[in-house]
């Protein structure tokens, strides 16, 4: 596919999906790659949610110990100034209860905890509960999450499972086709795949595999103690202690797989972004 055709496809995607969606989305996303969460990062989430008047609701379902996780994260938010913070612990059977939906109506921010992102999608995809969270975002609220709560932000979500390599002691050691399992995520990010703990846990192979197989989607790998703050105009700023890596295969001249399923690509664009740098997702370029 030559560059002229690729650019035309990208333009059409932006017109009919990305630009319309983000024109309606007036809030912010703060997507944290896992690990520690510096106070200034959490204070920025609180500021975006309305400061002292904010009410941030923690959704701890990804955690294997949801009550303990929720209590810890709510206390952290309260200590940093979000005095009205609370949590909702529910599952698919009672997510759409009047009580839970009313709690969401009062929220100006949502925080998804870490753990296993598949628990989040299992509990909330297709529910009014998730629709209400999208409405909070569209009405100017902030949606945040760490680790699993970061992975779930993209429409194409990495589950953490491999389909071909079953040796968990040597995970993600190849760049090959049909190996990285993905499912539907929460779709706050439409045109990129989010990965987390990215540099610390050496997860480049799995995101590279997906970007080569899905060249219209960016790959955004967020390291620990690091976040991207996605603004309403579909640009993001890097915050935190480490880096964010962006893979862009859209203008690559050749993507292919050999007879053994190993993936190849020519002219893959890669950016390693430091805190304070910004990136335009829609136009696929570094801003500063």
C-alpha positions as CSV (number, residue, x, y, z in Angstrom):
1,X,0.0,0.0,0.0
2,X,1.6,3.3,-1.1
3,X,1.8,6.3,1.2
4,X,-0.8,8.3,-0.7
5,X,-3.5,5.6,-0.2
6,X,-2.4,5.1,3.5
7,X,-2.7,8.9,4.1
8,X,-6.2,8.9,2.5
9,X,-7.3,6.0,4.7
10,X,-6.0,7.8,7.8
11,X,-7.9,11.0,6.8
12,X,-11.1,9.1,6.4
13,X,-10.7,7.3,9.7
14,X,-10.2,10.7,11.4
15,X,-13.2,12.2,9.8
16,X,-15.7,9.4,10.4
17,X,-14.5,8.1,13.7
18,X,-11.7,9.8,15.7
19,X,-12.6,13.5,15.2
20,X,-16.3,13.0,15.8
21,X,-15.8,10.9,18.9
22,X,-13.3,13.2,20.4
23,X,-15.3,16.3,19.5
24,X,-18.0,14.9,21.9
25,X,-15.4,13.8,24.6
26,X,-14.7,16.8,26.7
27,X,-13.0,15.3,29.7
28,X,-9.5,14.1,30.4
29,X,-7.9,10.6,30.7
30,X,-5.0,10.1,33.0
31,X,-3.6,6.6,32.1
32,X,-0.9,5.4,34.5
33,X,1.5,2.6,33.6
34,X,1.4,0.9,37.0
35,X,3.9,0.9,39.9
36,X,4.1,3.8,42.3
37,X,1.8,6.9,41.9
38,X,3.6,10.1,42.8
39,X,1.5,12.5,44.8
40,X,1.7,15.2,42.1
41,X,0.2,12.8,39.6
42,X,-2.7,12.0,41.8
43,X,-3.2,15.7,42.6
44,X,-3.4,16.4,38.9
45,X,-6.2,13.8,38.6
46,X,-8.0,15.6,41.5
47,X,-7.5,19.0,39.9
48,X,-9.0,17.8,36.7
49,X,-11.9,16.3,38.5
50,X,-12.7,19.6,40.3
51,X,-10.3,20.0,43.1
52,X,-11.7,20.1,46.6
53,X,-15.2,19.8,45.2
54,X,-14.4,16.7,43.2
55,X,-15.9,13.3,43.9
56,X,-13.7,10.5,42.5
57,X,-15.1,7.0,42.5
58,X,-12.7,4.1,42.7
59,X,-13.6,0.9,40.8
60,X,-11.4,-1.9,42.3
61,X,-12.8,-4.9,40.4
62,X,-9.5,-5.7,38.7
63,X,-7.8,-6.4,42.0
64,X,-7.7,-9.8,43.6
65,X,-8.4,-8.0,46.9
66,X,-10.9,-5.4,45.8
67,X,-12.1,-4.1,49.2
68,X,-8.5,-3.6,50.5
69,X,-7.5,-1.9,47.3
70,X,-10.5,0.4,47.2
71,X,-10.0,1.4,50.8
72,X,-6.3,2.2,50.2
73,X,-6.9,4.2,47.1
74,X,-9.9,6.2,48.5
75,X,-7.8,7.1,51.6
76,X,-4.9,8.3,49.3
77,X,-7.3,10.5,47.3
78,X,-8.9,11.9,50.5
79,X,-5.4,12.7,52.0
80,X,-4.5,14.6,48.8
81,X,-7.6,16.7,48.8
82,X,-10.5,14.8,47.2
83,X,-12.5,14.5,50.5
84,X,-15.7,13.2,48.8
85,X,-14.0,10.2,47.2
86,X,-15.7,6.8,47.5
87,X,-15.7,3.4,45.9
88,X,-18.2,1.1,44.2
89,X,-17.7,-2.6,44.6
90,X,-20.1,-4.6,42.4
91,X,-20.2,-7.1,39.6
92,X,-22.2,-7.8,36.4
93,X,-25.3,-9.0,38.4
94,X,-25.7,-5.7,40.4
95,X,-23.7,-3.1,38.5
96,X,-26.8,-1.5,37.0
97,X,-28.6,-1.1,40.4
98,X,-30.2,2.2,41.1
99,X,-27.8,2.8,44.0
100,X,-24.7,2.3,41.9
101,X,-25.9,4.4,39.0
102,X,-26.9,7.2,41.4
103,X,-23.4,7.1,42.9
104,X,-21.9,7.6,39.4
105,X,-24.2,10.5,38.7
106,X,-22.5,12.4,41.6
107,X,-19.0,11.6,40.3
108,X,-16.6,14.0,38.5
109,X,-13.9,11.4,38.2
110,X,-13.4,7.6,38.0
111,X,-10.3,5.6,39.0
112,X,-9.8,2.0,37.9
113,X,-7.4,0.0,40.0
114,X,-4.7,-2.4,38.9
115,X,-4.9,-6.2,38.8
116,X,-6.4,-8.2,35.9
117,X,-8.1,-6.1,33.2
118,X,-10.2,-9.1,32.1
119,X,-12.2,-8.8,35.4
120,X,-13.1,-5.2,34.5
121,X,-14.4,-6.1,31.0
122,X,-16.2,-9.2,32.3
123,X,-18.1,-7.2,34.9
124,X,-18.9,-4.0,33.0
125,X,-18.9,-4.3,29.2
126,X,-22.4,-3.8,27.9
127,X,-23.7,-2.4,31.1
128,X,-25.5,0.9,32.0
129,X,-22.7,1.3,34.6
130,X,-20.1,1.6,31.9
131,X,-22.3,3.9,29.8
132,X,-22.6,6.2,32.8
133,X,-18.8,6.3,33.1
134,X,-18.5,7.3,29.5
135,X,-21.1,10.0,30.2
136,X,-19.0,11.3,33.0
137,X,-16.1,11.6,30.5
138,X,-18.2,13.2,27.9
139,X,-19.5,15.8,30.4
140,X,-15.9,16.9,31.3
141,X,-15.0,14.4,34.0
142,X,-11.6,12.7,34.4
143,X,-11.2,8.9,33.8
144,X,-8.1,7.4,35.3
145,X,-6.6,4.0,35.9
146,X,-3.4,2.2,36.7
147,X,-1.9,-1.0,35.3
148,X,-5.0,-3.1,34.4
149,X,-6.9,0.1,34.7
150,X,-4.7,1.5,32.0
151,X,-4.9,-1.5,29.6
152,X,-8.7,-1.3,29.7
153,X,-8.8,2.2,28.3
154,X,-8.2,1.3,24.7
155,X,-10.8,-0.3,22.4
156,X,-8.4,-3.1,21.5
157,X,-7.3,-4.4,24.9
158,X,-4.3,-6.6,25.6
159,X,-5.4,-9.4,28.0
160,X,-1.9,-10.5,29.0
161,X,-2.3,-13.9,27.5
162,X,-0.4,-15.5,24.7
163,X,-2.1,-17.8,22.2
164,X,0.9,-19.7,20.9
165,X,3.5,-19.6,23.5
166,X,2.2,-21.4,26.6
167,X,5.5,-21.3,28.6
168,X,4.7,-18.6,31.3
169,X,8.4,-18.8,32.5
170,X,9.5,-17.3,29.1
171,X,6.6,-14.9,28.3
172,X,6.5,-12.7,25.1
173,X,9.9,-13.8,23.8
174,X,8.9,-13.6,20.1
175,X,7.5,-11.1,17.6
176,X,5.1,-13.3,15.7
177,X,1.6,-13.3,14.2
178,X,-1.6,-14.5,16.0
179,X,0.1,-14.8,19.4
180,X,-1.0,-11.8,21.5
181,X,-4.6,-12.2,22.8
182,X,-6.8,-9.1,22.6
183,X,-10.4,-8.5,23.4
184,X,-12.7,-5.5,23.5
185,X,-11.8,-2.8,26.0
186,X,-13.6,0.2,27.3
187,X,-12.9,2.3,24.2
188,X,-11.9,5.6,25.7
189,X,-8.9,5.4,23.3
190,X,-10.0,4.4,19.8
191,X,-6.9,4.7,17.7
192,X,-4.2,3.2,19.8
193,X,-3.4,0.1,21.9
194,X,-2.3,0.8,25.5
195,X,0.3,-1.3,27.3
196,X,1.6,-0.8,30.8
197,X,4.6,-1.6,33.1
198,X,6.1,-1.3,29.7
199,X,9.9,-0.7,30.1
200,X,10.2,-2.2,33.6
201,X,8.7,-5.5,32.4
202,X,10.2,-5.5,28.9
203,X,6.9,-5.7,27.1
204,X,8.1,-4.4,23.8
205,X,7.6,-7.7,21.9
206,X,3.9,-8.0,22.6
207,X,3.1,-4.4,21.6
208,X,5.3,-4.6,18.5
209,X,3.5,-7.7,17.4
210,X,0.1,-6.0,17.7
211,X,1.2,-2.8,15.9
212,X,2.7,-4.7,13.0
213,X,-0.6,-6.7,12.7
214,X,-2.7,-3.6,13.2
215,X,-0.8,-0.8,11.4
216,X,-3.7,1.7,11.6
217,X,-3.4,1.6,15.4
218,X,-0.7,3.3,17.4
219,X,1.1,1.4,20.2
220,X,1.5,3.4,23.4
221,X,3.6,1.7,26.0
222,X,3.6,3.5,29.4
223,X,6.2,2.7,32.0
224,X,5.7,2.4,35.7
225,X,5.3,5.6,37.8
226,X,4.5,7.3,34.5
227,X,1.2,8.5,32.9
228,X,-0.2,10.1,29.8
229,X,-2.7,12.9,30.4
230,X,-5.0,12.7,27.3
231,X,-6.7,16.1,26.6
232,X,-10.0,16.6,24.8
233,X,-8.2,17.5,21.6
234,X,-6.7,13.9,21.5
235,X,-3.2,15.0,22.4
236,X,-1.4,13.7,25.5
237,X,1.3,14.9,27.8
238,X,3.7,12.6,29.5
239,X,3.8,12.8,33.4
240,X,5.9,11.0,35.9
241,X,9.3,9.4,36.5
242,X,10.1,7.3,33.4
243,X,9.2,7.2,29.7
244,X,6.4,6.5,27.2
245,X,7.2,4.6,24.0
246,X,5.0,5.2,20.9
247,X,5.1,2.7,17.9
248,X,3.6,3.9,14.6
249,X,3.5,1.4,11.7
250,X,1.0,3.3,9.5
251,X,3.6,4.7,7.0
252,X,5.8,1.6,7.0
253,X,6.6,0.4,3.5
254,X,6.4,-3.3,4.3
255,X,4.7,-5.4,6.9
256,X,4.8,-9.2,6.5
257,X,5.2,-12.6,8.2
258,X,7.4,-15.4,7.0
259,X,6.5,-19.1,6.8
260,X,7.2,-19.5,10.5
261,X,4.9,-16.6,11.5
262,X,7.7,-14.3,12.4
263,X,6.7,-10.7,11.8
264,X,8.8,-8.1,9.8
265,X,8.4,-4.4,9.2
266,X,10.3,-1.7,7.3
267,X,10.4,1.9,8.5
268,X,8.6,1.5,11.9
269,X,8.4,5.0,13.5
270,X,9.3,4.9,17.2
271,X,9.3,7.7,19.7
272,X,10.6,7.5,23.3
273,X,9.0,10.4,25.1
274,X,10.1,11.9,28.4
275,X,8.0,13.7,31.1
276,X,6.9,17.1,29.8
277,X,6.8,16.0,26.1
278,X,3.5,15.9,24.2
279,X,2.1,13.8,21.4
280,X,-0.8,14.3,18.9
281,X,-2.6,11.0,18.5
282,X,-4.8,12.1,15.7
283,X,-1.9,13.5,13.6
284,X,0.7,11.0,14.8
285,X,3.4,13.5,15.7
286,X,5.4,14.7,18.6
287,X,4.5,18.3,19.6
288,X,7.4,19.1,22.0
